[in-house]
Amino acid sequence: MSAIEGLNTLRKVTMMGDKILVKPAADQQQTRSGLYLPPTVAEKEDIQKGTAVKVGPGFPIPAATDDDEPWKEKKEDVKYVPLQVRENDQVLFLRRNGYEVEVDGENYIIIPQSAVLLMIREDELSELGL
């Protein structure tokens, strides 16, 4: 696990491409039947839940070129296909695709959008009255 320290470092973090910074949810320490689980069991779970804290801009797409007007100034504006996941979404993701980091003493996991199995967006649920 890598550690990044500094004053309010999380606020300065910028995710690249399709990467998502996730704050993992606290591991459940007890089963439904009442058995207490050691911490090593929760670390081996394939699927984990958490909250998206920072989200990258998305997948870059090439800019369309106009070769029929060579006198025009060419701009290389990068455009992105945005990610479906937004900040503060609850996500269920594949842990094996993640990379653990520590920022300001807190544990986070960096995952690609392809590792996300489902997401729950709180603001849309409240708009629907659910």
C-alpha positions, 0 to 999 in steps of 0.5 A: 500500500502506498501512502500520500501525506500532506496538508489536505492532500485528498482535496488536491487529488485528481484522478486520471482517465477512468479511475475512481477513488473509493472509500471502502465501507467498514468491514462487517465483523459479525455474520447474521448467525452471530459468528465474529469474523477475523479481519483476514476474512474480510480482506479476502472478499471478492466484492466490496462496497464503498463510496466514490470520493473522487472520479476521473474525467473519463475515456479520452476520445480523439479529436475530429480533424479537418484536413480540407482546410490546412490554413486553420489553426489546429487545436488539440482539445481533448474530449472525454466520454464521461464516467457513469459513476459520480462523486458520493455514489455508493458502489459495489466493486471487484476488490481484485481490480483495485490498488490500495492507497493511504491518503492523509491517514485514511485507506482508499482503493483506486479502481477502474470503472470496469471494476464497478458492478453496481452503483446507488446514487442517493440524490436520484432516489430522493428526487423520486421520493424513495 
